[in-house]
């Protein structure tokens, strides 16, 4: 018995749509971290991280969403006192891609004032999600003990 081409085509469209919806649901989503991993300014080639938080963007020059992420994160960093935005080009620093397990660009790491990785975003960041996560990190009681 031969399967009509319409059934095959409909199956392919349904499968592609399902995969696209799954990708969309996870792209740009904040994933909270325990804060065990620490990033030092010198390993990024900068003199200092943000004194309260750092938005560390791991990008490549050929990545279109990276340019948008750069504008979004830069704007958010300017809105907040002592929050810094750093954009690291992984083409020049492939060691950082390996260290942080970067599978897509942009990848954003949200660091607290001590350089601890507190959250990770794969893909283009959602501005409101970044603001909410920064509020959570900036209001943490452990920040006062720093």
Backbone bond lengths (Angstrom), bond angles and torsions (degrees), N, CA, C in turn:
res aa  C-N    CA-C-N  psi(-1)  N-CA   C-N-CA  omega(-1)  CA-C   N-CA-C  phi
1 X - - - 1.440 - - 1.526 108.34 -
2 X 1.302 116.77 128.62 1.455 122.95 -176.90 1.531 110.64 -93.92
3 X 1.349 116.28 135.22 1.462 121.59 179.58 1.523 107.94 -84.15
4 X 1.318 117.53 125.37 1.467 119.76 179.72 1.536 111.21 -61.42
5 X 1.308 115.51 147.25 1.457 122.29 -179.29 1.527 111.41 -59.34
6 X 1.299 117.80 -31.37 1.459 121.77 -179.75 1.531 110.53 -64.23
7 X 1.316 117.53 -39.26 1.459 121.58 179.54 1.532 109.91 -67.09
8 X 1.328 117.19 -42.77 1.463 121.32 178.40 1.528 109.68 -62.80
9 X 1.321 116.28 -46.03 1.453 120.68 -179.78 1.534 111.11 -62.82
10 X 1.300 117.70 -43.77 1.467 121.69 179.02 1.535 110.87 -62.69
11 X 1.322 116.89 -38.73 1.466 121.35 178.00 1.530 110.87 -64.61
12 X 1.328 116.60 -43.04 1.458 120.81 178.69 1.528 111.39 -63.48
13 X 1.316 116.79 -42.83 1.464 120.97 178.97 1.527 110.34 -64.42
14 X 1.312 117.59 -44.33 1.472 121.21 179.98 1.524 110.68 -63.67
15 X 1.320 116.95 -44.12 1.467 120.45 179.17 1.513 112.26 -64.24
16 X 1.316 116.95 -43.26 1.473 121.29 178.64 1.520 111.10 -63.88
17 X 1.310 116.19 -40.53 1.462 120.70 178.69 1.529 110.59 -63.39
18 X 1.313 116.39 -44.16 1.469 120.42 179.27 1.528 110.84 -61.93
19 X 1.325 117.32 -45.12 1.465 120.40 178.58 1.525 110.93 -63.28
20 X 1.316 117.24 -40.24 1.460 121.20 178.05 1.517 112.46 -62.52
21 X 1.325 116.69 -39.98 1.464 120.53 179.09 1.528 111.69 -68.02
22 X 1.319 116.52 -37.88 1.467 120.24 176.67 1.525 109.67 -65.01
23 X 1.328 117.37 -45.44 1.463 121.74 178.70 1.526 110.20 -59.74
24 X 1.319 117.06 -45.65 1.458 122.09 -179.60 1.524 111.72 -61.89
25 X 1.310 116.91 -38.08 1.468 121.00 -179.16 1.528 111.77 -65.69
26 X 1.321 117.89 -33.71 1.458 121.06 -176.50 1.519 113.45 -97.00
27 X 1.319 118.82 -20.48 1.456 122.49 -178.86 1.528 110.02 -70.92
28 X 1.317 116.90 126.72 1.451 121.17 178.65 1.518 114.69 81.80
29 X 1.293 117.40 5.01 1.463 122.49 -178.25 1.524 111.08 -84.85
30 X 1.310 115.91 139.73 1.469 121.65 179.72 1.522 109.22 -79.71
31 X 1.317 114.90 130.05 1.455 121.93 175.34 1.529 106.95 -116.76
32 X 1.313 117.11 115.08 1.464 121.03 -177.54 1.521 110.89 -74.02
33 X 1.315 115.23 146.92 1.459 123.19 179.87 1.517 109.91 -119.34
34 X 1.315 115.84 164.04 1.464 121.30 -177.77 1.521 112.83 -78.11
35 X 1.308 117.90 -19.00 1.461 120.23 -178.13 1.512 113.39 87.52
36 X 1.318 117.57 15.45 1.470 120.42 179.50 1.529 111.67 -78.58
37 X 1.333 116.24 -32.27 1.466 120.66 -178.81 1.525 109.30 -82.27
38 X 1.327 116.58 130.22 1.461 121.64 -177.20 1.527 109.68 -116.83
39 X 1.326 114.73 136.70 1.460 122.52 177.69 1.523 107.50 -110.31
40 X 1.297 116.77 130.60 1.463 122.53 178.66 1.528 109.42 -102.60
41 X 1.318 116.35 145.05 1.463 121.52 -179.30 1.524 111.10 -57.98
42 X 1.301 117.64 -41.91 1.471 120.68 -175.84 1.529 112.22 -63.46
43 X 1.324 117.99 -32.27 1.463 118.57 179.30 1.530 111.64 -71.40
44 X 1.333 116.73 -19.12 1.463 121.26 176.71 1.527 111.83 -93.26
45 X 1.332 115.96 -7.97 1.456 120.04 -179.88 1.521 113.29 80.50
46 X 1.334 117.03 25.21 1.468 121.48 177.10 1.520 108.93 -121.88
47 X 1.337 115.26 164.12 1.457 118.97 -177.99 1.521 113.08 -81.52
48 X 1.337 116.18 -30.33 1.468 118.20 -177.80 1.519 110.96 -156.09
49 X 1.326 114.79 152.49 1.464 122.05 171.26 1.527 107.16 -91.91
50 X 1.316 116.91 174.04 1.460 120.19 175.25 1.511 109.78 -63.48
51 X 1.323 117.27 140.36 1.459 119.11 -175.79 1.530 112.65 -69.09
52 X 1.333 118.24 -24.00 1.463 120.55 176.53 1.527 112.81 -111.52
53 X 1.327 116.73 -32.98 1.474 120.39 178.16 1.527 109.33 -165.00
54 X 1.327 114.59 157.34 1.462 121.55 176.95 1.519 108.66 -134.15
55 X 1.322 115.55 133.79 1.462 122.12 173.06 1.519 105.74 -99.36
56 X 1.316 116.72 101.20 1.456 122.63 -176.74 1.516 109.32 -95.48
57 X 1.331 115.69 110.71 1.463 121.82 -179.17 1.516 109.15 -100.45
58 X 1.320 116.06 124.98 1.459 122.57 177.29 1.525 106.84 -106.26
59 X 1.342 116.18 113.94 1.461 122.08 -169.53 1.516 112.16 -132.86
60 X 1.322 114.41 176.93 1.462 122.77 168.65 1.526 107.10 -133.69
61 X 1.327 116.38 159.07 1.466 119.84 -176.77 1.525 113.10 -71.18
62 X 1.320 118.44 -24.32 1.471 120.95 -178.12 1.524 113.15 -90.65
63 X 1.310 117.51 5.09 1.461 122.95 -175.76 1.526 110.27 -91.30
64 X 1.334 117.40 111.25 1.470 121.36 179.78 1.528 112.37 -65.25
65 X 1.341 120.06 -45.16 1.465 119.17 178.56 1.531 113.06 -63.39
66 X 1.327 117.36 -20.57 1.463 120.85 180.00 1.527 111.04 -66.30
67 X 1.332 117.07 -36.25 1.467 120.40 179.43 1.527 110.41 -65.73
68 X 1.328 116.10 -41.90 1.464 120.48 177.32 1.521 110.08 -65.14
69 X 1.327 116.59 -44.25 1.470 120.92 178.82 1.521 110.50 -59.73
70 X 1.318 117.02 -39.21 1.464 121.63 179.64 1.532 110.58 -59.82
71 X 1.330 116.73 -45.55 1.465 120.76 178.97 1.531 111.15 -64.94
72 X 1.326 116.52 -45.42 1.469 121.30 -178.49 1.528 110.82 -61.84
73 X 1.323 116.49 -50.17 1.466 120.33 -176.96 1.533 111.58 -68.52
74 X 1.326 116.62 -36.18 1.460 120.15 176.79 1.519 111.43 -62.17
75 X 1.322 116.15 -42.45 1.463 121.07 178.38 1.521 111.11 -64.10
76 X 1.318 116.70 -45.13 1.468 120.37 -179.84 1.523 110.60 -63.47
77 X 1.332 117.61 -41.09 1.471 120.81 179.79 1.528 110.73 -63.42
78 X 1.325 117.39 -36.72 1.473 120.38 179.00 1.525 111.91 -69.99
79 X 1.318 116.82 -26.19 1.470 121.59 179.00 1.528 112.41 -73.44
80 X 1.308 116.87 -23.18 1.465 121.76 -171.56 1.518 111.67 -111.35
81 X 1.308 115.80 138.76 1.456 121.69 176.64 1.528 109.82 -71.36
82 X 1.303 117.05 131.43 1.471 124.26 175.30 1.521 114.52 62.93
83 X 1.339 116.42 28.01 1.463 121.35 172.60 1.516 107.08 -111.36
84 X 1.324 115.48 131.46 1.463 121.61 -176.72 1.523 109.95 -116.79
85 X 1.324 116.15 143.98 1.467 121.49 174.76 1.519 107.71 -110.41
86 X 1.315 116.54 124.96 1.463 122.67 176.03 1.521 108.42 -120.27
87 X 1.322 116.59 133.90 1.460 122.11 178.14 1.521 107.92 -117.52
88 X 1.315 117.19 114.78 1.458 122.56 -177.89 1.526 108.93 -107.31
89 X 1.336 116.08 128.18 1.461 122.68 179.09 1.531 108.98 -83.69
90 X 1.316 116.05 112.69 1.469 120.65 -177.31 1.521 113.18 -71.01
91 X 1.335 117.19 -16.96 1.467 119.03 175.17 1.524 110.35 -67.75
92 X 1.323 115.71 -29.99 1.464 120.78 177.29 1.525 112.11 -91.54
93 X 1.333 116.32 -19.78 1.465 121.39 -176.94 1.528 111.19 -130.53
94 X 1.337 118.14 63.07 1.470 119.86 179.36 1.527 113.09 -62.43
95 X 1.321 117.13 -21.13 1.463 120.54 176.76 1.523 111.06 -61.80
96 X 1.333 117.02 -34.01 1.464 120.32 179.50 1.526 111.19 -73.76
97 X 1.326 116.69 -32.22 1.470 119.81 176.21 1.526 109.38 -61.81
98 X 1.320 116.19 -42.09 1.461 120.52 178.73 1.530 110.74 -69.71
99 X 1.314 117.02 -43.92 1.468 121.06 -177.71 1.522 112.32 -60.46
100 X 1.337 116.53 -40.50 1.458 120.68 -176.70 1.528 113.73 -99.39
101 X 1.337 117.10 4.47 1.462 120.56 177.55 1.517 112.97 60.07
102 X 1.318 117.13 44.69 1.458 121.90 -177.85 1.530 109.75 -74.54
103 X 1.330 115.37 121.31 1.455 121.65 178.07 1.524 112.17 -110.54
104 X 1.334 116.84 -13.13 1.456 120.61 177.94 1.523 108.62 -149.92
105 X 1.319 114.91 154.79 1.453 119.61 175.41 1.514 108.75 -120.11
106 X 1.314 117.34 143.30 1.452 124.39 -2.69 1.529 111.49 -77.53
107 X 1.306 114.76 154.09 1.456 122.61 167.25 1.513 105.60 -119.35
108 X 1.311 116.37 129.42 1.461 120.97 -178.17 1.522 108.93 -115.31
109 X 1.316 115.26 130.13 1.455 121.60 173.79 1.523 106.79 -110.12
110 X 1.309 116.91 129.38 1.456 121.11 176.16 1.519 106.99 -101.46
111 X 1.338 114.58 116.92 1.454 121.85 -176.63 1.521 109.68 -104.51
112 X 1.317 116.91 145.90 1.467 119.59 173.90 1.526 108.90 -83.39
113 X 1.312 117.08 -174.68 1.458 121.85 -177.27 1.517 114.60 -63.99
114 X 1.306 116.87 -18.44 1.475 121.32 178.40 1.526 112.23 -94.50
115 X 1.330 117.11 -1.22 1.456 121.02 -179.54 1.516 113.38 87.75
116 X 1.331 117.23 9.53 1.461 120.45 179.08 1.520 110.05 -79.46
117 X 1.328 116.30 135.87 1.458 121.16 177.81 1.524 108.13 -73.15
118 X 1.333 116.17 114.09 1.461 121.48 -177.53 1.518 112.61 -105.06
119 X 1.357 116.38 -21.00 1.468 119.47 179.04 1.521 108.72 -157.48
120 X 1.326 114.42 158.28 1.464 121.71 179.91 1.522 108.56 -138.24
121 X 1.326 115.07 140.10 1.462 121.15 177.22 1.520 107.44 -128.92
122 X 1.316 116.11 125.55 1.459 121.08 175.30 1.517 108.96 -102.16
123 X 1.325 116.58 123.17 1.454 120.37 -178.46 1.512 111.20 97.05
124 X 1.323 115.46 -173.56 1.463 121.06 -178.27 1.523 110.12 -63.60
125 X 1.331 117.39 127.41 1.458 120.11 -177.03 1.522 112.32 -75.56
126 X 1.307 115.37 145.53 1.462 121.15 173.11 1.525 106.56 -88.69
127 X 1.340 117.04 119.42 1.469 119.80 -173.57 1.529 114.18 -52.60
128 X 1.311 117.01 -44.63 1.468 118.91 -177.97 1.533 111.39 -66.23
129 X 1.321 117.16 -35.96 1.461 120.43 178.10 1.526 110.75 -65.26
130 X 1.330 117.35 -38.25 1.470 120.94 178.03 1.525 109.43 -65.63
131 X 1.337 117.07 -43.64 1.469 120.57 179.78 1.528 111.36 -62.28
132 X 1.321 116.89 -43.04 1.464 121.04 179.23 1.528 110.22 -61.94
133 X 1.320 116.45 -43.55 1.466 120.19 -179.35 1.527 111.02 -66.68
134 X 1.325 116.96 -40.73 1.468 119.81 176.42 1.524 111.04 -61.97
135 X 1.341 116.86 -43.09 1.468 120.04 177.48 1.521 110.78 -58.02
136 X 1.329 116.39 -42.17 1.469 120.82 179.74 1.531 110.56 -63.41
137 X 1.321 116.44 -44.65 1.458 120.32 -178.25 1.528 111.20 -69.29
138 X 1.327 116.39 -42.63 1.464 120.73 -176.86 1.525 112.74 -70.41
139 X 1.330 116.47 -22.78 1.463 118.42 -179.68 1.527 112.37 -97.11
140 X 1.321 116.99 2.51 1.471 120.27 -178.82 1.525 109.98 -65.72
141 X 1.352 117.73 135.60 1.469 121.31 -179.64 1.516 113.49 -59.64
142 X 1.322 117.46 -30.65 1.467 119.73 -178.13 1.509 112.39 -67.05
143 X 1.349 117.70 -19.90 1.450 121.05 177.51 1.521 110.64 -64.85
144 X 1.325 117.12 -35.07 1.451 121.82 -179.26 1.534 111.25 -66.29
145 X 1.328 116.58 -28.41 1.470 119.68 -179.23 1.516 112.15 -82.25
146 X 1.330 117.09 -9.03 1.468 120.71 -176.79 1.516 111.86 -69.48
